[in-house]
Each structure stands twice: as structure tokens, then as C-alpha cells.
């Protein structure tokens, strides 16, 4: 799955957090730049490498919504 997404998505792209996060500093509506797929996790699924300001995170892809669908 990760390889398919890496090969078929155009990076980087802008997205926003679309699901409530109990832990961490990102909140619903925060804009991030998605730079790549960073792997997968048994609990969180496919993980994306995102930047929020100057900080880099690995964040669940399913908790993000694309801002510009082009």
C-alpha cells in the first residue's frame, strides 16, 4: 500500500487535520504540508511525513484531508 501511494501521489501537497487528536500538538483544521509516505503502523495505518511550521511529524494519513484536490 505504501509503495502504491508513494508512486501515485504528487508530493508535496497541502492538507489539513480532519480528525480529533487526543495527543500531540496538531488540532482539527491545522494545515500541514505532506512530503511523503513514511510507512505504516498496526494501530494508525499508513503514516505520512508532514511539516507543520518548522516541525516535522509522522501523522496518520487517514486523519488528513487534502486542501487542493488537483
ABEGO torsion letter per residue (X at the ends): XAAAAAAABBOBBBBBBABBBABEABBBGBBBBBABBAEBBAAAEBBBBBBBEABBBBBBAAABBBABAX
